[in-house]
């Protein structure tokens, strides 16, 4: 029997006898055989080395370690492996020990293994932070492979306090494991991890991204088109990716991006080489998961603009009222001192329709934190269904349509774009052109794979200067057509280019984009 087949069979027996609720408590989801073999095959081995030191943090039943050992059997120069596995889940340590013991006896390569049951993060806190008393020569590894636990922890958890340089708010264990893995790598060594894609954008992961991508280069990204067919015998609705990084400051021109439908069809893999500076971009080190040349063109077109909404003084914000926390202020019908409370249901076909007979669509409050001026806004839904055609769904809100109100409120499941001053209707319609266009919807989908429209990410997206936004709005008003096709046509005509002297100008290009 092959090494990996033996471990997979033993793991399946464990899964059948261990309740999922208990495994979920530890963030424990097992890598499929096909995924493990693919991950192991991504490594480029150091030349002229006969012995390798390997780390598997959060080793579980040893699937990834054994997949890598089996892969190394095809490399004749390797005759010795020193394997270190971290695992502190007492429910699975016996299985891990049994699997590694069996594999070491049946491997064609000499395998010395060590199972460490201490906490992978906190056991290295002194070395990671270079505190007094740290080991001056901390342990480093040639290859690191891992499927870390996916589990949120409190901002005051010991693991979070151990790694303050990458934490913002309440972190997730998976990116702490990844950052610690970077620390454990030798120079020019490689690490392959399977992790959620959520780290690729957003404020919570900014410090982690900056550390990871300042100290390493991202050589390979693998995407799964299906969210629920990545982990064997598991129902995990998680946008999961495989990354291969190298601890190096070398400048890469390209990054390899591969795609499969699930973990079962690596024989039908799609491969695309993308410009590195387009995929890893900006001071915040956002990672754009483009999979073809059309998506690269989308990124390049939007990136021709040099402004953002905050730079223009009109940042996107999240709706002010959390309705279930303010039940006493909500009303079903208009009454004295009540003002409209807008929900995502009020955004319909590019317009804001009110009232619609919805429950709790009025609010009576003197809390200024729940109220905003009755000004012109662009409303954008925060949540859409995965199956919906568009991620960005917006509606134009014009204050003159509701003249009797000095203030309004917005429920926190919508976002809004406005400013310190009342924006003209032309500017609002210009913003609508941008966010109702196919180009910007595609850009956001590449940036964020979730169904939530995050204001932090929208505020990081490039936009044209205000005069161009206003001109777009005037064109849309003149068209009397707010369809996606109309917005696409207007946006294409305003594609921004930069001349050789770095002076920005605008050229109408009917066919651009």
Residue pairs with C-beta under 8 A, 6 or more apart in sequence:
2 70
3 66
3 69
3 70
3 103
3 106
3 107
4 33
4 36
4 37
4 63
4 66
4 67
4 70
5 33
6 66
6 99
6 102
6 103
6 106
7 61
7 62
7 63
7 66
7 99
7 103
8 33
8 63
8 232
10 61
10 95
10 98
10 99
11 30
11 60
11 61
11 63
11 95
12 232
12 233
14 61
14 92
14 95
15 23
15 30
15 233
18 91
20 234
22 91
23 29
26 89
26 91
26 149
26 151
27 148
27 149
27 150
27 151
27 173
27 174
28 60
28 89
28 92
28 149
29 147
29 150
29 231
29 234
29 236
30 60
30 61
30 63
30 147
30 231
30 232
30 233
30 234
31 39
31 60
31 63
31 64
31 67
31 147
31 194
31 231
31 232
32 230
32 231
32 232
32 263
32 264
33 63
33 67
33 232
34 263
34 264
34 266
35 194
35 230
35 232
35 242
35 263
35 266
36 63
36 64
36 66
36 67
37 67
37 70
37 71
37 266
38 222
38 242
38 266
39 64
39 67
39 68
39 145
39 192
39 194
39 242
40 64
40 67
40 68
40 70
40 71
40 145
40 192
41 71
42 190
42 192
42 220
42 242
42 244
43 68
43 71
43 143
43 145
43 190
43 192
43 244
44 190
45 52
45 72
45 75
45 77
45 78
45 143
46 52
46 142
46 188
46 189
48 77
49 77
49 78
49 142
50 77
50 78
50 79
50 80
51 78
51 79
51 80
51 81
51 82
52 72
52 78
52 80
52 81
52 82
52 142
52 143
53 82
53 84
53 140
53 141
53 142
53 143
54 65
54 68
54 81
54 82
54 83
54 84
54 141
54 142
54 143
54 144
54 145
55 84
55 86
55 141
55 143
55 144
55 145
55 146
55 181
55 184
56 62
56 64
56 65
56 68
56 83
56 84
56 85
56 86
56 144
56 145
56 146
57 85
57 86
57 120
57 144
57 146
57 148
57 177
57 180
57 181
57 184
58 86
58 87
58 120
58 146
58 147
58 148
58 149
58 177
59 65
59 85
59 86
59 87
59 96
59 115
60 87
60 89
60 92
60 96
60 147
61 92
61 95
61 96
61 99
62 85
62 96
62 99
62 100
62 103
63 147
64 145
64 146
64 147
65 83
65 85
65 100
65 113
65 145
66 99
66 100
66 103
67 145
68 143
68 145
69 81
69 83
69 103
69 107
69 109
69 111
72 78
72 81
72 109
73 107
73 108
73 109
78 109
79 109
79 110
80 109
80 110
80 112
81 109
81 110
81 111
81 112
82 112
83 100
83 111
83 112
83 113
83 114
84 113
84 114
84 116
84 139
84 141
85 96
85 100
85 113
85 114
85 115
85 116
86 115
86 116
86 117
86 118
86 120
87 93
87 96
87 115
87 116
87 117
88 117
88 118
88 119
88 120
90 117
93 115
93 117
96 115
97 115
100 111
100 113
100 115
103 111
104 111
104 112
104 113
116 123
119 158
119 159
120 177
120 180
121 158
121 159
121 162
121 163
121 173
121 176
121 177
121 180
122 158
122 159
122 162
124 138
124 162
124 180
124 183
124 184
125 131
125 162
126 132
126 133
126 134
126 135
127 134
127 135
127 138
127 183
128 162
128 163
128 180
128 183
129 162
138 183
138 184
139 184
140 184
140 185
140 186
140 189
141 184
141 185
141 186
141 189
142 186
142 189
143 189
143 190
143 191
144 181
144 184
144 185
144 189
144 190
144 191
144 192
144 193
145 191
145 192
145 193
146 177
146 178
146 181
146 191
146 192
146 193
146 194
147 193
147 194
148 173
148 174
148 177
148 178
148 193
148 195
149 173
149 174
149 177
150 172
150 173
150 174
150 195
150 196
150 238
151 172
151 173
151 174
152 170
152 171
152 172
152 173
153 159
153 160
153 170
153 171
153 172
153 173
154 160
154 170
155 167
155 169
155 170
155 171
159 171
159 173
159 176
160 167
160 170
160 171
160 176
162 176
163 171
163 176
163 179
163 180
165 207
165 211
166 175
166 176
166 179
166 207
166 208
166 211
167 176
167 207
168 203
168 204
168 205
168 206
168 207
169 204
171 204
172 196
172 198
174 195
174 196
174 199
175 195
175 199
175 205
175 208
177 193
178 191
178 193
178 195
178 199
178 208
178 212
179 208
179 211
179 212
181 191
181 193
182 191
182 211
182 212
182 215
182 216
182 245
182 247
185 191
185 216
185 247
186 247
187 247
187 248
188 246
188 247
188 248
189 246
189 247
190 219
190 244
190 245
190 246
190 247
191 216
191 244
191 245
191 246
191 247
192 242
192 243
192 244
193 242
193 243
194 230
194 240
194 241
194 242
195 240
195 241
195 243
196 238
196 239
196 240
196 241
197 223
197 239
197 240
197 241
197 289
197 449
198 205
198 239
198 450
199 205
199 208
199 209
199 287
200 209
200 286
200 287
200 288
200 289
200 447
201 286
201 287
201 447
201 448
201 454
201 457
201 460
202 448
202 454
202 456
202 457
203 456
206 284
206 285
209 284
209 285
209 286
209 287
210 284
210 285
212 245
212 285
213 280
213 285
213 287
214 285
215 247
215 249
216 245
216 246
216 247
216 248
217 245
217 246
217 248
217 249
217 250
217 252
217 276
218 243
218 244
218 245
218 252
218 255
218 276
218 279
218 280
218 287
219 244
219 245
219 246
219 252
219 255
219 256
220 242
220 243
220 244
220 255
220 256
220 257
220 258
221 241
221 242
221 243
221 244
221 255
221 256
221 257
221 258
221 279
221 287
221 289
222 241
222 242
222 243
222 257
222 258
222 259
222 260
223 241
223 257
223 258
223 259
223 260
223 289
223 291
224 230
224 240
224 241
224 259
224 260
224 261
224 262
224 263
225 259
225 260
225 261
225 262
226 261
226 262
227 236
227 237
227 238
227 239
227 240
227 386
228 235
228 236
228 237
229 261
229 262
229 263
229 264
230 236
230 238
230 240
230 262
230 263
231 240
231 263
232 263
239 449
239 450
241 289
251 276
252 276
253 275
253 276
254 273
254 274
254 275
254 276
255 273
255 274
255 276
255 279
255 280
256 271
256 272
256 273
257 271
257 272
257 273
257 274
257 279
257 289
257 290
257 291
258 269
258 270
258 271
258 272
259 269
259 270
259 272
259 291
260 266
260 268
260 269
260 270
261 268
270 291
272 290
272 291
272 292
272 293
274 290
274 296
275 296
278 288
278 290
278 296
278 299
278 300
278 303
279 287
279 288
279 289
279 290
280 286
280 287
280 288
281 288
281 299
281 303
282 460
284 460
286 447
286 457
286 460
288 299
288 446
288 447
289 446
289 449
290 296
290 298
290 299
290 446
295 442
295 446
298 439
298 442
298 443
298 446
299 443
299 446
301 439
301 495
301 512
301 513
302 439
302 440
302 443
302 461
302 462
303 462
304 462
304 495
304 496
304 497
304 498
305 462
305 463
305 464
305 465
305 496
306 462
306 504
307 462
307 463
307 464
307 465
308 459
308 460
308 461
308 462
308 463
309 315
309 316
309 417
309 458
309 459
309 461
309 463
310 459
312 463
312 465
312 466
312 469
313 419
313 420
314 417
314 418
314 419
314 423
314 427
314 431
315 417
315 455
315 459
316 380
316 415
316 416
316 417
316 455
316 458
316 459
317 415
317 416
317 417
317 418
317 455
318 382
318 412
318 415
318 455
319 342
319 382
319 409
319 410
319 411
319 412
319 413
319 414
319 415
319 416
320 369
320 370
320 371
320 372
320 409
320 410
320 412
321 341
321 363
321 370
321 409
321 410
321 411
321 412
322 411
322 412
323 330
323 341
323 360
323 411
323 412
326 363
326 365
326 370
329 363
329 364
329 365
329 367
329 370
330 341
330 360
330 362
330 363
331 338
331 360
331 362
331 363
331 364
332 359
332 360
332 361
332 362
333 362
334 355
334 362
335 362
335 364
337 364
338 362
338 363
338 364
339 362
339 363
339 364
339 371
339 405
339 407
339 408
339 409
340 354
340 355
340 361
340 362
340 363
340 402
340 405
340 408
340 409
341 360
341 361
341 362
341 363
341 408
341 409
341 410
341 411
342 352
342 354
342 361
342 379
342 397
342 408
342 409
342 410
342 411
342 414
343 358
343 361
343 411
343 413
343 414
344 381
344 382
344 383
344 411
344 413
344 414
345 356
345 358
346 352
346 353
346 354
346 356
346 358
346 361
346 379
346 395
347 379
347 380
347 381
347 393
347 394
347 395
347 414
348 395
349 395
349 482
350 394
350 395
350 396
350 432
350 436
350 482
351 395
351 396
351 482
352 379
352 395
352 396
352 397
354 361
354 402
355 361
363 370
363 409
365 371
365 409
370 409
371 407
371 408
371 409
372 407
372 408
372 409
372 410
372 416
372 418
373 406
373 407
373 408
373 422
374 399
374 402
374 405
374 406
374 407
374 408
375 399
375 418
375 422
375 423
376 397
376 398
376 399
376 418
376 422
376 423
376 424
376 425
376 427
376 428
377 397
377 416
377 417
377 418
377 423
377 428
378 394
378 395
378 396
378 397
378 416
378 417
378 418
378 428
378 431
378 432
378 435
379 394
379 395
379 396
379 397
379 410
379 414
379 415
379 416
380 392
380 393
380 394
380 414
380 415
380 416
380 417
380 435
380 453
380 458
381 393
381 394
381 413
381 414
381 415
381 453
382 412
382 413
382 414
382 415
382 452
382 453
383 413
383 451
383 452
383 453
384 390
384 391
384 393
384 451
384 453
385 451
386 451
390 441
390 484
391 441
391 444
391 445
391 448
391 451
391 453
392 435
392 436
392 440
392 441
392 444
392 453
394 432
394 435
394 436
396 428
396 429
396 432
396 482
397 416
397 428
398 425
398 428
399 422
402 408
410 416
415 453
415 455
415 458
417 431
424 470
424 473
425 473
425 477
426 470
426 473
426 474
426 477
427 466
427 469
427 470
427 473
428 473
429 472
429 473
429 474
429 476
429 477
430 468
430 469
430 470
430 471
430 472
430 473
430 474
430 476
431 469
431 473
432 473
432 476
432 482
432 487
433 469
433 472
433 473
433 475
433 476
433 487
433 490
433 491
434 440
434 463
434 464
434 469
434 472
434 487
434 491
435 441
436 482
436 484
436 487
437 484
437 487
437 488
437 491
438 484
438 487
438 488
439 488
439 491
439 513
440 461
440 491
443 461
444 453
444 457
444 458
444 461
447 457
447 461
448 454
448 457
463 469
464 472
464 494
464 496
464 506
465 504
468 494
468 496
468 506
471 494
472 490
472 491
472 494
475 490
475 493
476 482
476 486
476 487
476 490
479 486
479 490
488 513
491 513
492 509
492 510
492 511
492 512
492 513
493 508
493 509
493 510
493 512
494 506
494 508
495 506
495 507
495 509
495 512
495 513
496 504
496 506
497 505
497 506
497 507
498 504
499 505
